[in-house]
Amino acid sequence: MADETSGQTSGQTSGQAGAPLLRVRDLRRSYGGPHSYAVLDGVSFDVRRGETVGVVGESGCGKSTLARALVRLDPVDDGRVELDGVDLASLRGAALRRERRRFQMVFQDPFGSLDPRMTVQQLVEQPLAVHGTPPAERARLVAEMLDDVGLGGDFAHRLPPALSGGQRQRVAIARALVLRPDITVLDEPISALDVSVQAQVLTLLRREQRHLGLTYLFITHDLAAAEHFCDRVMVLYLGRVVETATSEELFARPLHPYSAALLSAAPQPRGTRERERIVLRGEPLARRPETGCPFASRCPVGHDREVCRTSTPVLAPAEGALGHQVACHFPGELVAQPLERAATA
């Protein structure tokens, strides 16, 4: 049996068969008016019921924009977001309000996401009231949820300023999960917490997933958390999915040069062999080039290859692993090249 923060015993059993719960197709979002640039550039993926899918990448790659677009906090320019066949991106007014209880979000900042004037009881109860749950049923569900997240007793009557960061994030999680949503978007839910609290929150999320049959989209820059918490992981670069695979496959055999570079920079557990650090060229571009691979200018493999400068690779199945997809003209070649590497990890 996997440990509490491992995703290997949840979605990989319930998430492999049947139609996807969430289908995202060609999602696009641009900023900047006449000099616009694409923050999301044709993002497509599926999430199956009961699994946890991670989204990783550098700051500015579009992770949080994707999260906010999925739960309709930000508009999109084009594309479809289907939850059980219902296109969420097309809903308006009452139809959108009816569907909102099915998708919830836990934000990165537990200090800014809770009204400091409301008690814990009121904060967790509010979504139920908005969606018309009878008062007696609300009281029962709130009590059960607060007990589940370890905030029973007098915590229900406290205000957020009287809570620690970890306790506030537990309130935010209880508030999102009390509706028993079909899918919960977790946007950097542990990044604002002390290291000692991060594992507790991940354990709580995993326990609630097993207890309630939840489905998560887990957005994070913490690669160690993604490896151990997620069933599958997507790598985002300049608003495009460049690689996706099971967490076990991706961390053992990254095929895209960008994925390999990200993993090389991640701290390794004590007692394991340190990865050699891969040094990328330059900085991420503010916008993707008009032609060619958006990663080509930084890529140790393709920066001097004509096909990489002139042809945009598409996400396609990789050889040797079911479900492993990569958008690269030369997948897996990074380790075979005489690369410049940092002297220390």
N, C-alpha and C positions, 0 to 999 in steps of 0.2 A: 504494500500500500504506500502511496506517495505521501510526503509530509503535507501539512495543512496549506502551505503556500504553493504547492505544486499543482499545475493544471492537468496533470496526466491522468487523473482519475475521474474527471468531470466531463468536459466537452468531448474528449476523445472517445467516450463511449456513447454519449447521447447525441453528439454533434456530427456523426459521420454519415448518417442516412437521412433520407427524406429531403423535402424542399427546404431551401434556406429560409430562416426566419427574417433576415434582413438582406435585401439585395440593393446594392448601390451601383448605379450605372452612369458612367461618363459625367461625373459631377464636376462642375466648373464654377470658379469664383475668382473674379478679378478685382483689383483695387487700383486707384490712381487716376481716374478720369481719362483725359486724352492721352496720357502717357501710362496707360494701365499696364499692369503685369499680372500674370496668372498666379494666384496663391494655390488654387486647386486646378489642375490641368488634366481633366479627363480621368478622375479617380473612379475605379470600379473594383468591387469586392463583394463577397458573400459572408454572412455570419450565420451559423447554424444554431438551432436551439440548444441551450445548455453549455455552449462552449465559451471560452474566453479568447478573444482575438486581440493581440497587441499591435500598437502602431508606434514605431520608433523612428528617430531621425534627429538631425541637428535642429537647433533653434531656428525658426524661420522657414522650416520645410513645409508647414501647412497643417501640423497636427491639431492645434487648438482651433483653427478655422474649420477643419473637418468636423471636429466635435460639435461646435456650435451650429454648423450647417445641418448636421444630422438631427439635432433636436429642435430645429427651426428657430434658434435664437439669432442666426444670421441668414440672410437670403442667399440664394445661389443664382448664377446666371443661366445655368442649364443643367440637365441631368435628372435622374430619377432616384428617389430614396423610397424603396418599397418595404413595408413592414407587413408580413403575411399577405402580400399582394396588393396592399393599399398604398398608393403613391402619396407619401407624406408631403412631398414638395409641392403638390398641387392643391393641398387642402387650405381652406380659408374659414374664418368665423367659427360657427358652431360645430362644423364637421371637424375642424382642427382641435377644438376644445375636447370633443368626445374622444379623440384618439390620443390626446396628450398623456393620459394616465398610463398608456402602454409604453412610453419611452421617457426615461428620466435621466438626470445628469448629476454627478457629484463633481464639484469644482475643485480647482487646485488650492484655493485659499480658504481655509476654514474660518478665517477671521473676517473676511469680507462677504461671505456667502450667506451669513445668518443675521437677521435683524436683531441688534443688541437689546431692543426693548421688549422682545417677546421671550417668554419662558420656553424651556426645552419642550414642555408639554404642548404649548401653543404652536411651536415651530413644526413639530412632527405631525400634529393634528391638522394643520392648515391645508395640506394637499387633499386630505380626505374630505374636509368641509367643502373645498372648492368643487370637488367632483360628486357632491351630494350624498356622501355616506351618512346614514342616520347617527345621531349623537351617541347612543348607547354602543353601537358598533364601533364608532370612532374611538371611544374610551378603551374598549377592549383591545383593538388593534394597536393603539399607541402604547398601552401597557406592555403588550407582548413584544413589540418591536424594541422598546427601550430596554426591556429585560434581555432581549437577544444581543443587543450591542453593549451590554454591561453598564447601563445607565439607569438602573432601577432606583427605587427608594426616593430620597429627597432630590435627586438630580432633576426630576421632572419639574420642579418649581424654581430651578436656578435660571439665571440669565447667562447668555454667552460670555460676557466679560468675566464671569466667575469661574469659567472653565479653562482647562489647559488646551493647547493646540490639538492634542490627540483626542481629547474629549469632545471638542467642537467638531472634529472631523467625524467622530462617531454619530453625533447629532445629524450632521449633513447626510451621512449614509442612511441613518434611520429615516430621515425625511424623504429620501429618494426611494427607499425600498418598501416603505409602508404601503404604497399603492400596489405592490406585487407587479411591477412593470415587466413587460415582455423582454425589454432590453434596457440596460443601464450603461450610459457612457460615463466612463471614469476618466476625467481629464487631469492627469498628474495628481492623483489623490493622495500621494505620500510625499511629494517633493517639498512641501512646506513643513514637514514634521521632523523631529529629531530621529536619528537613526534607530534609537532604542524603541521608538514608537512605531516605526514603519512596518516592522514585521508583525506587530500586534494588529495593525489595521488590515494588512494583507490576509492574515489568518481569519480575522472577522469577515472579510469579504468572501473568502473561500467557504467558510462555514455557512454563511447565509446563502451562498449559491447552491450548496448541496441541500440545504434545508428547504429552500423555496423554489428550486429548479430555475435559477436565474441565468441570464445570458449577459455577458459583459463585452464591451469594447474598451480596452484598457490602453489609454494614451500615456506614454511615458518617455522620458529621456534616460531612465534608469535601466540599462540593459540587463543587469543582474536580476532585477525584479521581473522584467519581461521574460527572461529565460525560465524562471522557476514558477511564474504565476500563470503564464499563457499557454494555451494549446497550440495556437498558431500565431505567427508574427508577420506583420507587413512592414517593409522599410520604405519610408517616404523620402523623396529628394526633389526639391523645388516643385512640390505639389503633384508629383507623379509617384505611383507605386513602382519601385524598381526591382523589388524582390519580395516573395512571400513563400512561406513554408511552415511546416510544424516547427515549434521552438527547438526541439531536439535536432532536427535536420539543419535548420538555419545556423545554429550556434556551432554545430559540428562541421558544416561544410558550406560556408557562405560562398555564393557564386558571383555575385556582383561586386566589383571592386570597391564601391562605396560601402556595402555591407561589411566587407572584410576590413576596411579601414575603421569603421565604427567599432567593430568587435575587438580590433587590436588595441584600441584605446581604453577599453573597459577594464576596471580592476579585476584581477583574478583572485579566487579564494586562496587562502593560505594553504600551502602544501601542494598546489597544482603548478604545472609548468606555465611560466609567463609567456604570453604571446609576444612575438616580435612586433614592435610598433610600426605601422605603415604611415609614412608621411605623405599627405596629399599636397598638391600644388595649389597655391593661392587660396582665395576665399570663395565661399559660395557666391554665385552671381545673384544680382538683385532680380533678374528675370532670366528666363531660359532663352537660349539662342533661337533664331528663326529656323535654322536648319541644324541637323545633326543631333547627337546625343547631348542632353543638357549637362551631363557630367564630364564630357570629353576634355574640357579645359583643365580639369583637376585630376584626370584619371592617369595613373601610372601605366596603364595598359594601352589606352586608346588615344592619348593626346596627339600622337604623331601619325595616326592611321586615318586615311582618307575617308573610309566608310563611316568612322565614328564622327568625323566633322561634317559629313554631308547627309547621313541617313539616321533618322530617329529610330532606335530599337523599340520593339513592342514587347509587352509582357507575354511570354510564351512558356509552355512546359519545358522543364529541364530534364535532361536524360538521367535516368538512374534513381529517381525518387518520385513517387506518386504525390501529386499536389504541390510540388516545388516548381515555382514559376520565377522567371528572371527576365528583365528587360536589358539585355546586353548583347552586343555583337560577338563578344569573346568571353562567354561565361566561364568562370573557373580558371582563367589563365593568370590571375594575379600572382599566385604563389609560385608560378613557373618563371616569372620575370626577374631579372637582376635589379630589384628595386632599391632605391635609397631608403634606408631605415634609420630611425632615431637611435642614438647611442644608448639611451635608457628608455625604459617603458614608462 
